[in-house]
Amino acid sequence: MAYSIYTHDSWGQVPVGDFDSLEEARQAFDALRQDAWYGQDGTVKGIELVQTTAQGERQRLEWFAF
């Protein structure tokens, strides 16, 4: 399984990165959540951590709204 992070803004989703392990993905997710730029920018509405199965289905694991 793969793990990905996306940001959400007024224009849609933007892929931030893909990770092989859940631990790496959670570390990156937490770092983005605490990044002052994302909170102050005003255009980024949230970030999402998803798990992608071998069949290509995505399941949301975490969501954070700014």
Secondary structure in CASP SS format (residue, H / E / C, confidence):
PFRMAT SS
TARGET T0000
AUTHOR 0000-0000-0000
METHOD secondary structure of the structure
MODEL  1
M C 1.00
A E 1.00
Y E 1.00
S E 1.00
I E 1.00
Y E 1.00
T E 1.00
H E 1.00
D E 1.00
S C 1.00
W C 1.00
G E 1.00
Q E 1.00
V E 1.00
P E 1.00
V E 1.00
G E 1.00
D E 1.00
F E 1.00
D C 1.00
S C 1.00
L H 1.00
E H 1.00
E H 1.00
A H 1.00
R H 1.00
Q H 1.00
A H 1.00
F H 1.00
D H 1.00
A H 1.00
L H 1.00
R H 1.00
Q H 1.00
D C 1.00
A H 1.00
W H 1.00
Y H 1.00
G H 1.00
Q H 1.00
D H 1.00
G C 1.00
T C 1.00
V E 1.00
K E 1.00
G E 1.00
I E 1.00
E E 1.00
L E 1.00
V E 1.00
Q E 1.00
T E 1.00
T C 1.00
A C 1.00
Q C 1.00
G C 1.00
E C 1.00
R E 1.00
Q E 1.00
R E 1.00
L E 1.00
E E 1.00
W E 1.00
F E 1.00
A E 1.00
F C 1.00
END
